[in-house]
Amino acid sequence: MQDAAGRTCTTHTASRIQRPTLKVSTNCSDLLYRMLGTIFYAIGCFAAAAVLASLIVIARPMTKRDDMKPWKTFIFMFILCLAAPYGYCEVLTKAFGKPMEAAIANAYDNAGCNGAMRYFRITAYHKDTAKALVIGSDKQDWGGQDSPVISVSLSKKDDGTWKAESFKVISSGRLNQDAFVFPPYY
């Protein structure tokens, strides 16, 4: 076979086609720990709702108990127990999160995650110190996505800016870290 310039071209056919292999991780510990953390969180909220609903029912005067439905009180308390920690973190993040964002992003970059930071939530705040959870996006070796969770301890400098004092990778499949997060963020 010749090309347009008159050179002789040879074609080679591959006798064996190599297909890319997909590495599938058989380690399901990341999913298991997240699932267990969520189950433990729900069980804890269930127990707290049972105690709170019982106290409300017991404390209600006898004359007003006839029209009360205890199961409605329990469902309300269960939903409240599930949502209260998330609401608390949302309020703290909206109120105090903007000045801390640069320090949190710096700590996330130093944590060794390959992907971008998705969001953060302030879990505790005092005048000069705060704690935050950072949730990112990280590619796994087998091609899937991971959501690493990193805890960051922050302190306020004299000039009013925030500095990340320390960080700890709580949950990451690629970095082999499995721990529970309260409240569960993924």
Sequence and secondary structure as in RCSB ss.txt:
>XXXX:A:sequence
MQDAAGRTCTTHTASRIQRPTLKVSTNCSDLLYRMLGTIFYAIGCFAAAAVLASLIVIARPMTKRDDMKPWKTFI
FMFILCLAAPYGYCEVLTKAFGKPMEAAIANAYDNAGCNGAMRYFRITAYHKDTAKALVIGSDKQDWGGQDSPVI
SVSLSKKDDGTWKAESFKVISSGRLNQDAFVFPPYY
>XXXX:A:secstr
 B TTS B      SS            HHHHHHHHHHHHHHHHHHHHHHHHHHHHHHHS GGGSTT  HHHHHH
HHHHHHHHHHHHHHHHHHHHHSGGGHHHHHHHHHHTT SS EEEEEEEEE SSEEEEEEEE EE TTS EE  EE
EEEEEE TTS EEEEEEEEEEBTTTTB    SS   
